[in-house]
Amino acid sequence: MLNQRLQQKLLQKLSPQQILLMKLLQIPTVGLEQRIKQEIEDNPALEVDVADGNESDSFDEKTDSDVINENSDTELDDFKSKDDEFDFNDYVNEDDVPSYKLKTNNYSSDEDRREVPFVSGVSFHENLQHQLNLRHLDELESQIGKYIIGNIDDSGYLQRSVDAIVDDLAFTQYVTASKAEVEKVLGIIQQFDPAGVGAKDLKDCLLIQIERKIVESPSYKLELAKRIIGRYFNDFTKKHYQKILKRLEITEDQLKGAMDEILKLNPKPGNSLSETTKENQYIIPDFTITNNGDKLELSLNSWNSTDLKVSSTYSNMMESISKQKKTKKQREAFSFIKQKVDSAKWFIDAIQQRQNTLYSTMKAIMDYQYDYLLTGDDTKLKPMILKDIAEKVNLDISTISRVANSKYVQTPFGTLLIKSFFSESMQKDDGETVSTREIKTILKEIIDSENKEKPYTDEYLTTKLKEKGYPIARRTVAKYREQLKIPVARLRKEL
């Protein structure tokens, strides 16, 4: 049964322009360039505004506009009928010489040429496969070796057991192999470079490397290191040095010598080769802060200030059609052109608003953290949350969050993530409000200055911080220590 009733609702909706602005705000500098290129490809009414445009561009633009003006009183249907009535020679000027014919690749021998080198690297698994191909193996052993290499992770470890590999070969590769045959091929792969590859765990990896060193140059230190890793690996990882000294009946100097050899080993042999094939990721800062005579100056990165404009061709075309008495096809064409022109204007406005929002937000952050940005001293970093900046620039907290995330600023003491300027506050014993980042800096200084033979426990670190006027709980100290990626006292112990 249908009923009529009055209902009052409060809704908040974002316009397409606002949604576009929000998306552009969270894009970093590198992504913005790609986003602009994509928009130019999708929208022919949008183009880059080049102040000193080349002759070919101005020629093309003039020709298009002239054609529109000359045919302003012509029906669009007539254009379609005239598409096939052009002569190719009309568009070719014999006097024009292509620019590429005017360029040369000839250089004098004494000319300084600066070029970017390109490195062609071999991946970690390709290197192992190459070493496998150099071995004289039969067809079965080659298949087993290829499958084992495919199961080795980027760190160089083989996570699959021998029994599991035997089953995998039978069910997925239709290869019948015994456990002994798989172990034989695995032993061959473990002889490959880098040393330690194909190990099942860290202990096995270290033992493979030590055994290879003993074969190459035997010594008492290496033999002792092999005994420590082979028999007392758990005690060694937990740094129970006294147990190892007592059970092996050795001196501290002998243990130090063996530990020096162990520390030279590579716990992740695969990384030594895979690093060469990884792409370098460069940070392009969105802002630059310079210190000009103890006065900070902020500038927006030039990558963020691409000049865009609406194509004059489309603007003139829309103006020309609007003055005519439109047919159905003309109305459709006018609607299409207007949509593209409006979309281009929205995008240009959104880019401009993005620049203004980024600059005003970073300016407020710079003013708020002026002393810190002037000196780079973490102890001068003020407690600051998103709400503090939002109130200064009269923007929503979510907008400030979009600006802070994935944006970088270049300062006189390094390129920093803007998000790192934000931190919670804590009150000291004297009533002063300080940043939690300052506490972490003090905590790290205390740990760095400790005696590594008897490192401070979290309880003692709490006492030391309280002596400096930072009354925080032990669990908070543990949390800050973990955020600084500092291990517990037992794992910081050294001989």
DRENMI-865260 format. One record per residue (C-alpha): residue number from 1; x, y, z. Coordinates in steps of 0.2 Angstrom, whole numbers, always signed. Layout:
<nodes>
{num=NUM, x=X, y=Y, z=Z}
...
</nodes>
This chain:
<nodes>
{num=1, x=+0, y=+0, z=+0}
{num=2, x=+7, y=+17, z=-5}
{num=3, x=+8, y=+31, z=+8}
{num=4, x=+13, y=+49, z=+7}
{num=5, x=+23, y=+57, z=+20}
{num=6, x=+35, y=+71, z=+23}
{num=7, x=+53, y=+67, z=+27}
{num=8, x=+68, y=+79, z=+30}
{num=9, x=+85, y=+73, z=+27}
{num=10, x=+102, y=+82, z=+28}
{num=11, x=+114, y=+76, z=+15}
{num=12, x=+131, y=+81, z=+10}
{num=13, x=+137, y=+78, z=-8}
{num=14, x=+153, y=+82, z=-17}
{num=15, x=+153, y=+90, z=-34}
{num=16, x=+163, y=+82, z=-48}
{num=17, x=+175, y=+97, z=-46}
{num=18, x=+178, y=+94, z=-28}
{num=19, x=+181, y=+75, z=-31}
{num=20, x=+194, y=+80, z=-44}
{num=21, x=+202, y=+92, z=-32}
{num=22, x=+203, y=+79, z=-18}
{num=23, x=+211, y=+66, z=-30}
{num=24, x=+224, y=+78, z=-36}
{num=25, x=+228, y=+84, z=-18}
{num=26, x=+234, y=+66, z=-13}
{num=27, x=+244, y=+63, z=-29}
{num=28, x=+263, y=+67, z=-26}
{num=29, x=+274, y=+77, z=-38}
{num=30, x=+279, y=+62, z=-49}
{num=31, x=+261, y=+56, z=-51}
{num=32, x=+254, y=+73, z=-55}
{num=33, x=+265, y=+74, z=-71}
{num=34, x=+258, y=+57, z=-77}
{num=35, x=+240, y=+62, z=-72}
{num=36, x=+242, y=+78, z=-82}
{num=37, x=+248, y=+69, z=-97}
{num=38, x=+234, y=+57, z=-96}
{num=39, x=+221, y=+71, z=-95}
{num=40, x=+229, y=+79, z=-110}
{num=41, x=+227, y=+63, z=-120}
{num=42, x=+209, y=+60, z=-115}
{num=43, x=+204, y=+78, z=-117}
{num=44, x=+209, y=+86, z=-134}
{num=45, x=+202, y=+103, z=-128}
{num=46, x=+216, y=+103, z=-115}
{num=47, x=+234, y=+108, z=-119}
{num=48, x=+250, y=+114, z=-112}
{num=49, x=+252, y=+133, z=-112}
{num=50, x=+269, y=+136, z=-120}
{num=51, x=+274, y=+154, z=-119}
{num=52, x=+287, y=+153, z=-133}
{num=53, x=+278, y=+140, z=-144}
{num=54, x=+287, y=+134, z=-159}
{num=55, x=+282, y=+139, z=-177}
{num=56, x=+274, y=+123, z=-181}
{num=57, x=+262, y=+124, z=-166}
{num=58, x=+257, y=+142, z=-170}
{num=59, x=+255, y=+138, z=-188}
{num=60, x=+244, y=+123, z=-185}
{num=61, x=+234, y=+133, z=-172}
{num=62, x=+232, y=+148, z=-185}
{num=63, x=+226, y=+136, z=-199}
{num=64, x=+213, y=+128, z=-188}
{num=65, x=+206, y=+144, z=-182}
{num=66, x=+206, y=+151, z=-200}
{num=67, x=+197, y=+136, z=-206}
{num=68, x=+183, y=+138, z=-193}
{num=69, x=+181, y=+157, z=-196}
{num=70, x=+180, y=+154, z=-215}
{num=71, x=+167, y=+141, z=-213}
{num=72, x=+157, y=+149, z=-199}
{num=73, x=+142, y=+149, z=-210}
{num=74, x=+144, y=+132, z=-217}
{num=75, x=+134, y=+117, z=-211}
{num=76, x=+143, y=+103, z=-202}
{num=77, x=+136, y=+91, z=-214}
{num=78, x=+146, y=+100, z=-228}
{num=79, x=+162, y=+96, z=-219}
{num=80, x=+159, y=+78, z=-220}
{num=81, x=+156, y=+79, z=-238}
{num=82, x=+172, y=+88, z=-241}
{num=83, x=+183, y=+77, z=-231}
{num=84, x=+188, y=+67, z=-247}
{num=85, x=+191, y=+83, z=-258}
{num=86, x=+208, y=+88, z=-252}
{num=87, x=+224, y=+87, z=-261}
{num=88, x=+239, y=+81, z=-251}
{num=89, x=+251, y=+93, z=-259}
{num=90, x=+241, y=+107, z=-251}
{num=91, x=+248, y=+102, z=-234}
{num=92, x=+266, y=+100, z=-240}
{num=93, x=+278, y=+114, z=-242}
{num=94, x=+293, y=+110, z=-252}
{num=95, x=+303, y=+124, z=-244}
{num=96, x=+300, y=+117, z=-227}
{num=97, x=+315, y=+106, z=-221}
{num=98, x=+311, y=+93, z=-207}
{num=99, x=+320, y=+98, z=-191}
{num=100, x=+327, y=+80, z=-189}
{num=101, x=+337, y=+83, z=-205}
{num=102, x=+345, y=+99, z=-198}
{num=103, x=+352, y=+89, z=-183}
{num=104, x=+369, y=+80, z=-182}
{num=105, x=+376, y=+67, z=-171}
{num=106, x=+394, y=+72, z=-175}
{num=107, x=+404, y=+77, z=-160}
{num=108, x=+422, y=+83, z=-159}
{num=109, x=+434, y=+72, z=-149}
{num=110, x=+438, y=+85, z=-136}
{num=111, x=+419, y=+89, z=-133}
{num=112, x=+413, y=+85, z=-116}
{num=113, x=+398, y=+74, z=-118}
{num=114, x=+387, y=+70, z=-103}
{num=115, x=+376, y=+55, z=-105}
{num=116, x=+365, y=+44, z=-93}
{num=117, x=+372, y=+27, z=-92}
{num=118, x=+360, y=+12, z=-93}
{num=119, x=+364, y=-3, z=-83}
{num=120, x=+358, y=-20, z=-90}
{num=121, x=+358, y=-32, z=-75}
{num=122, x=+355, y=-50, z=-73}
{num=123, x=+342, y=-56, z=-61}
{num=124, x=+346, y=-67, z=-46}
{num=125, x=+337, y=-82, z=-53}
{num=126, x=+344, y=-79, z=-71}
{num=127, x=+361, y=-80, z=-63}
{num=128, x=+357, y=-96, z=-54}
{num=129, x=+350, y=-104, z=-70}
{num=130, x=+366, y=-99, z=-79}
{num=131, x=+377, y=-107, z=-67}
{num=132, x=+366, y=-123, z=-68}
{num=133, x=+368, y=-123, z=-87}
{num=134, x=+387, y=-124, z=-85}
{num=135, x=+386, y=-140, z=-75}
{num=136, x=+386, y=-156, z=-85}
{num=137, x=+369, y=-163, z=-79}
{num=138, x=+357, y=-175, z=-87}
{num=139, x=+339, y=-171, z=-92}
{num=140, x=+331, y=-176, z=-76}
{num=141, x=+344, y=-167, z=-65}
{num=142, x=+342, y=-151, z=-76}
{num=143, x=+323, y=-152, z=-73}
{num=144, x=+325, y=-154, z=-55}
{num=145, x=+338, y=-140, z=-54}
{num=146, x=+326, y=-128, z=-64}
{num=147, x=+312, y=-132, z=-52}
{num=148, x=+322, y=-130, z=-36}
{num=149, x=+329, y=-113, z=-43}
{num=150, x=+311, y=-107, z=-46}
{num=151, x=+307, y=-111, z=-28}
{num=152, x=+321, y=-101, z=-21}
{num=153, x=+315, y=-84, z=-14}
{num=154, x=+323, y=-67, z=-17}
{num=155, x=+333, y=-69, z=-1}
{num=156, x=+341, y=-85, z=-7}
{num=157, x=+332, y=-97, z=+4}
{num=158, x=+323, y=-113, z=-2}
{num=159, x=+307, y=-114, z=+9}
{num=160, x=+301, y=-130, z=+2}
{num=161, x=+306, y=-147, z=+9}
{num=162, x=+314, y=-160, z=-1}
{num=163, x=+299, y=-172, z=+1}
{num=164, x=+288, y=-158, z=-5}
{num=165, x=+298, y=-155, z=-20}
{num=166, x=+298, y=-173, z=-24}
{num=167, x=+279, y=-173, z=-24}
{num=168, x=+278, y=-156, z=-33}
{num=169, x=+289, y=-163, z=-47}
{num=170, x=+277, y=-179, z=-49}
{num=171, x=+260, y=-170, z=-48}
{num=172, x=+264, y=-153, z=-57}
{num=173, x=+279, y=-157, z=-68}
{num=174, x=+275, y=-176, z=-71}
{num=175, x=+294, y=-179, z=-67}
{num=176, x=+297, y=-195, z=-56}
{num=177, x=+312, y=-191, z=-45}
{num=178, x=+318, y=-199, z=-29}
{num=179, x=+323, y=-190, z=-13}
{num=180, x=+341, y=-194, z=-16}
{num=181, x=+341, y=-187, z=-33}
{num=182, x=+333, y=-170, z=-27}
{num=183, x=+346, y=-169, z=-13}
{num=184, x=+360, y=-172, z=-25}
{num=185, x=+355, y=-158, z=-36}
{num=186, x=+351, y=-147, z=-21}
{num=187, x=+369, y=-150, z=-15}
{num=188, x=+375, y=-144, z=-32}
{num=189, x=+365, y=-128, z=-31}
{num=190, x=+371, y=-124, z=-14}
{num=191, x=+389, y=-123, z=-22}
{num=192, x=+383, y=-109, z=-33}
{num=193, x=+387, y=-91, z=-30}
{num=194, x=+383, y=-81, z=-19}
{num=195, x=+388, y=-93, z=-5}
{num=196, x=+373, y=-99, z=+6}
{num=197, x=+360, y=-99, z=-8}
{num=198, x=+348, y=-114, z=-7}
{num=199, x=+348, y=-115, z=+12}
{num=200, x=+333, y=-120, z=+21}
{num=201, x=+335, y=-107, z=+35}
{num=202, x=+348, y=-95, z=+43}
{num=203, x=+357, y=-108, z=+52}
{num=204, x=+360, y=-119, z=+36}
{num=205, x=+364, y=-103, z=+26}
{num=206, x=+378, y=-98, z=+38}
{num=207, x=+385, y=-116, z=+39}
{num=208, x=+386, y=-117, z=+20}
{num=209, x=+396, y=-101, z=+20}
{num=210, x=+408, y=-105, z=+34}
{num=211, x=+411, y=-122, z=+26}
{num=212, x=+416, y=-114, z=+10}
{num=213, x=+428, y=-102, z=+19}
{num=214, x=+436, y=-117, z=+28}
{num=215, x=+439, y=-126, z=+12}
{num=216, x=+447, y=-110, z=+4}
{num=217, x=+457, y=-104, z=+20}
{num=218, x=+455, y=-115, z=+35}
{num=219, x=+458, y=-107, z=+52}
{num=220, x=+454, y=-110, z=+71}
{num=221, x=+442, y=-95, z=+71}
{num=222, x=+432, y=-103, z=+57}
{num=223, x=+432, y=-120, z=+65}
{num=224, x=+426, y=-112, z=+81}
{num=225, x=+412, y=-102, z=+72}
{num=226, x=+406, y=-118, z=+64}
{num=227, x=+404, y=-126, z=+81}
{num=228, x=+395, y=-111, z=+88}
{num=229, x=+383, y=-111, z=+74}
{num=230, x=+381, y=-129, z=+72}
{num=231, x=+379, y=-134, z=+91}
{num=232, x=+374, y=-118, z=+100}
{num=233, x=+364, y=-108, z=+87}
{num=234, x=+349, y=-104, z=+98}
{num=235, x=+361, y=-98, z=+112}
{num=236, x=+371, y=-87, z=+100}
{num=237, x=+355, y=-79, z=+93}
{num=238, x=+349, y=-75, z=+110}
{num=239, x=+366, y=-69, z=+115}
{num=240, x=+369, y=-81, z=+129}
{num=241, x=+387, y=-79, z=+128}
{num=242, x=+391, y=-85, z=+145}
{num=243, x=+383, y=-102, z=+141}
{num=244, x=+393, y=-104, z=+125}
{num=245, x=+410, y=-99, z=+135}
{num=246, x=+406, y=-112, z=+148}
{num=247, x=+401, y=-126, z=+136}
{num=248, x=+415, y=-124, z=+124}
{num=249, x=+428, y=-119, z=+137}
{num=250, x=+435, y=-105, z=+128}
{num=251, x=+440, y=-87, z=+132}
{num=252, x=+431, y=-71, z=+128}
{num=253, x=+444, y=-66, z=+115}
{num=254, x=+442, y=-83, z=+106}
{num=255, x=+423, y=-80, z=+106}
{num=256, x=+425, y=-62, z=+99}
{num=257, x=+436, y=-69, z=+85}
{num=258, x=+423, y=-82, z=+80}
{num=259, x=+410, y=-69, z=+81}
{num=260, x=+419, y=-57, z=+69}
{num=261, x=+420, y=-71, z=+56}
{num=262, x=+401, y=-75, z=+59}
{num=263, x=+397, y=-56, z=+57}
{num=264, x=+406, y=-56, z=+40}
{num=265, x=+393, y=-69, z=+33}
{num=266, x=+378, y=-64, z=+23}
{num=267, x=+362, y=-68, z=+31}
{num=268, x=+352, y=-65, z=+14}
{num=269, x=+364, y=-70, z=+0}
{num=270, x=+350, y=-67, z=-13}
{num=271, x=+349, y=-49, z=-10}
{num=272, x=+367, y=-46, z=-15}
{num=273, x=+362, y=-50, z=-33}
{num=274, x=+344, y=-45, z=-33}
{num=275, x=+348, y=-27, z=-28}
{num=276, x=+357, y=-24, z=-44}
{num=277, x=+341, y=-27, z=-54}
{num=278, x=+329, y=-17, z=-43}
{num=279, x=+324, y=+0, z=-50}
{num=280, x=+330, y=+16, z=-41}
{num=281, x=+316, y=+26, z=-33}
{num=282, x=+320, y=+44, z=-32}
{num=283, x=+311, y=+56, z=-21}
{num=284, x=+306, y=+72, z=-29}
{num=285, x=+301, y=+85, z=-16}
{num=286, x=+285, y=+95, z=-18}
{num=287, x=+292, y=+110, z=-9}
{num=288, x=+309, y=+118, z=-6}
{num=289, x=+313, y=+128, z=+10}
{num=290, x=+329, y=+138, z=+10}
{num=291, x=+338, y=+147, z=+24}
{num=292, x=+342, y=+165, z=+17}
{num=293, x=+351, y=+174, z=+31}
{num=294, x=+341, y=+165, z=+46}
{num=295, x=+325, y=+168, z=+36}
{num=296, x=+316, y=+153, z=+29}
{num=297, x=+309, y=+155, z=+12}
{num=298, x=+296, y=+142, z=+4}
{num=299, x=+294, y=+138, z=-14}
{num=300, x=+283, y=+126, z=-23}
{num=301, x=+292, y=+114, z=-34}
{num=302, x=+291, y=+118, z=-53}
{num=303, x=+285, y=+101, z=-57}
{num=304, x=+269, y=+106, z=-48}
{num=305, x=+266, y=+122, z=-59}
{num=306, x=+263, y=+116, z=-76}
{num=307, x=+254, y=+129, z=-87}
{num=308, x=+238, y=+123, z=-95}
{num=309, x=+226, y=+131, z=-106}
{num=310, x=+210, y=+127, z=-116}
{num=311, x=+213, y=+124, z=-134}
{num=312, x=+209, y=+139, z=-144}
{num=313, x=+203, y=+128, z=-158}
{num=314, x=+189, y=+120, z=-148}
{num=315, x=+185, y=+137, z=-140}
{num=316, x=+183, y=+145, z=-157}
{num=317, x=+174, y=+130, z=-164}
{num=318, x=+161, y=+131, z=-150}
{num=319, x=+159, y=+149, z=-152}
{num=320, x=+156, y=+147, z=-171}
{num=321, x=+143, y=+134, z=-169}
{num=322, x=+134, y=+143, z=-155}
{num=323, x=+130, y=+157, z=-167}
{num=324, x=+122, y=+146, z=-180}
{num=325, x=+105, y=+139, z=-181}
{num=326, x=+109, y=+121, z=-176}
{num=327, x=+103, y=+105, z=-183}
{num=328, x=+103, y=+89, z=-173}
{num=329, x=+120, y=+84, z=-178}
{num=330, x=+126, y=+102, z=-174}
{num=331, x=+118, y=+101, z=-157}
{num=332, x=+127, y=+84, z=-153}
{num=333, x=+143, y=+92, z=-159}
{num=334, x=+141, y=+107, z=-149}
{num=335, x=+137, y=+97, z=-133}
{num=336, x=+152, y=+86, z=-136}
{num=337, x=+164, y=+101, z=-138}
{num=338, x=+156, y=+110, z=-123}
{num=339, x=+158, y=+95, z=-112}
{num=340, x=+177, y=+94, z=-117}
{num=341, x=+180, y=+113, z=-114}
{num=342, x=+171, y=+113, z=-98}
{num=343, x=+181, y=+98, z=-92}
{num=344, x=+197, y=+106, z=-97}
{num=345, x=+192, y=+122, z=-87}
{num=346, x=+188, y=+111, z=-72}
{num=347, x=+205, y=+102, z=-73}
{num=348, x=+214, y=+119, z=-75}
{num=349, x=+205, y=+126, z=-60}
{num=350, x=+208, y=+110, z=-50}
{num=351, x=+227, y=+111, z=-53}
{num=352, x=+227, y=+129, z=-48}
{num=353, x=+218, y=+126, z=-32}
{num=354, x=+229, y=+111, z=-29}
{num=355, x=+244, y=+123, z=-30}
{num=356, x=+236, y=+136, z=-18}
{num=357, x=+231, y=+123, z=-5}
{num=358, x=+248, y=+114, z=-5}
{num=359, x=+257, y=+131, z=-3}
{num=360, x=+246, y=+138, z=+10}
{num=361, x=+246, y=+122, z=+20}
{num=362, x=+265, y=+120, z=+19}
{num=363, x=+267, y=+138, z=+24}
{num=364, x=+257, y=+136, z=+39}
{num=365, x=+268, y=+120, z=+44}
{num=366, x=+284, y=+130, z=+41}
{num=367, x=+278, y=+144, z=+52}
{num=368, x=+272, y=+132, z=+65}
{num=369, x=+289, y=+123, z=+65}
{num=370, x=+300, y=+138, z=+61}
{num=371, x=+313, y=+135, z=+75}
{num=372, x=+315, y=+116, z=+70}
{num=373, x=+316, y=+120, z=+51}
{num=374, x=+329, y=+133, z=+55}
{num=375, x=+341, y=+122, z=+65}
{num=376, x=+336, y=+104, z=+61}
{num=377, x=+336, y=+100, z=+80}
{num=378, x=+323, y=+87, z=+84}
{num=379, x=+322, y=+94, z=+102}
{num=380, x=+314, y=+110, z=+95}
{num=381, x=+300, y=+101, z=+85}
{num=382, x=+284, y=+107, z=+93}
{num=383, x=+269, y=+95, z=+95}
{num=384, x=+258, y=+97, z=+80}
{num=385, x=+242, y=+88, z=+75}
{num=386, x=+232, y=+89, z=+59}
{num=387, x=+219, y=+100, z=+68}
{num=388, x=+232, y=+113, z=+72}
{num=389, x=+236, y=+116, z=+54}
{num=390, x=+218, y=+115, z=+48}
{num=391, x=+213, y=+129, z=+60}
{num=392, x=+226, y=+140, z=+53}
{num=393, x=+222, y=+138, z=+34}
{num=394, x=+203, y=+136, z=+37}
{num=395, x=+203, y=+119, z=+28}
{num=396, x=+196, y=+102, z=+33}
{num=397, x=+207, y=+90, z=+43}
{num=398, x=+205, y=+77, z=+29}
{num=399, x=+212, y=+90, z=+16}
{num=400, x=+227, y=+93, z=+27}
{num=401, x=+229, y=+74, z=+28}
{num=402, x=+229, y=+72, z=+10}
{num=403, x=+243, y=+86, z=+8}
{num=404, x=+254, y=+78, z=+21}
{num=405, x=+253, y=+60, z=+15}
{num=406, x=+266, y=+55, z=+2}
{num=407, x=+273, y=+73, z=+0}
{num=408, x=+291, y=+78, z=+3}
{num=409, x=+299, y=+95, z=+7}
{num=410, x=+318, y=+99, z=+4}
{num=411, x=+326, y=+107, z=+19}
{num=412, x=+344, y=+113, z=+22}
{num=413, x=+346, y=+97, z=+32}
{num=414, x=+338, y=+84, z=+21}
{num=415, x=+323, y=+79, z=+12}
{num=416, x=+309, y=+75, z=+24}
{num=417, x=+292, y=+68, z=+23}
{num=418, x=+279, y=+81, z=+28}
{num=419, x=+270, y=+68, z=+39}
{num=420, x=+285, y=+67, z=+50}
{num=421, x=+282, y=+85, z=+56}
{num=422, x=+266, y=+79, z=+65}
{num=423, x=+268, y=+72, z=+82}
{num=424, x=+258, y=+70, z=+98}
{num=425, x=+262, y=+80, z=+114}
{num=426, x=+267, y=+76, z=+131}
{num=427, x=+269, y=+87, z=+147}
{num=428, x=+285, y=+87, z=+156}
{num=429, x=+287, y=+88, z=+175}
{num=430, x=+290, y=+107, z=+174}
{num=431, x=+273, y=+109, z=+164}
{num=432, x=+281, y=+111, z=+147}
{num=433, x=+273, y=+103, z=+132}
{num=434, x=+285, y=+93, z=+121}
{num=435, x=+284, y=+82, z=+106}
{num=436, x=+285, y=+63, z=+107}
{num=437, x=+298, y=+64, z=+94}
{num=438, x=+309, y=+74, z=+106}
{num=439, x=+307, y=+60, z=+118}
{num=440, x=+312, y=+47, z=+105}
{num=441, x=+327, y=+57, z=+101}
{num=442, x=+332, y=+58, z=+120}
{num=443, x=+329, y=+39, z=+121}
{num=444, x=+340, y=+35, z=+107}
{num=445, x=+354, y=+46, z=+114}
{num=446, x=+353, y=+37, z=+130}
{num=447, x=+354, y=+20, z=+122}
{num=448, x=+368, y=+25, z=+110}
{num=449, x=+378, y=+31, z=+126}
{num=450, x=+375, y=+15, z=+136}
{num=451, x=+388, y=+2, z=+140}
{num=452, x=+385, y=-12, z=+127}
{num=453, x=+392, y=-25, z=+139}
{num=454, x=+378, y=-21, z=+151}
{num=455, x=+364, y=-12, z=+141}
{num=456, x=+350, y=-3, z=+149}
{num=457, x=+334, y=-12, z=+152}
{num=458, x=+317, y=-4, z=+148}
{num=459, x=+314, y=-1, z=+167}
{num=460, x=+331, y=+8, z=+168}
{num=461, x=+327, y=+18, z=+153}
{num=462, x=+311, y=+24, z=+161}
{num=463, x=+321, y=+29, z=+176}
{num=464, x=+334, y=+39, z=+165}
{num=465, x=+320, y=+48, z=+156}
{num=466, x=+311, y=+53, z=+172}
{num=467, x=+328, y=+60, z=+178}
{num=468, x=+328, y=+71, z=+163}
{num=469, x=+310, y=+77, z=+166}
{num=470, x=+300, y=+65, z=+155}
{num=471, x=+288, y=+55, z=+166}
{num=472, x=+282, y=+41, z=+154}
{num=473, x=+278, y=+23, z=+158}
{num=474, x=+289, y=+8, z=+155}
{num=475, x=+277, y=+1, z=+142}
{num=476, x=+278, y=+18, z=+133}
{num=477, x=+297, y=+17, z=+133}
{num=478, x=+295, y=-1, z=+125}
{num=479, x=+283, y=+6, z=+112}
{num=480, x=+295, y=+21, z=+107}
{num=481, x=+310, y=+9, z=+107}
{num=482, x=+301, y=-3, z=+95}
{num=483, x=+296, y=+12, z=+84}
{num=484, x=+315, y=+17, z=+83}
{num=485, x=+318, y=-2, z=+78}
{num=486, x=+330, y=-4, z=+93}
{num=487, x=+330, y=-22, z=+100}
{num=488, x=+328, y=-26, z=+119}
{num=489, x=+343, y=-25, z=+130}
{num=490, x=+348, y=-43, z=+129}
{num=491, x=+350, y=-42, z=+110}
{num=492, x=+360, y=-26, z=+111}
{num=493, x=+373, y=-35, z=+122}
{num=494, x=+391, y=-35, z=+115}
{num=495, x=+407, y=-43, z=+122}
</nodes>
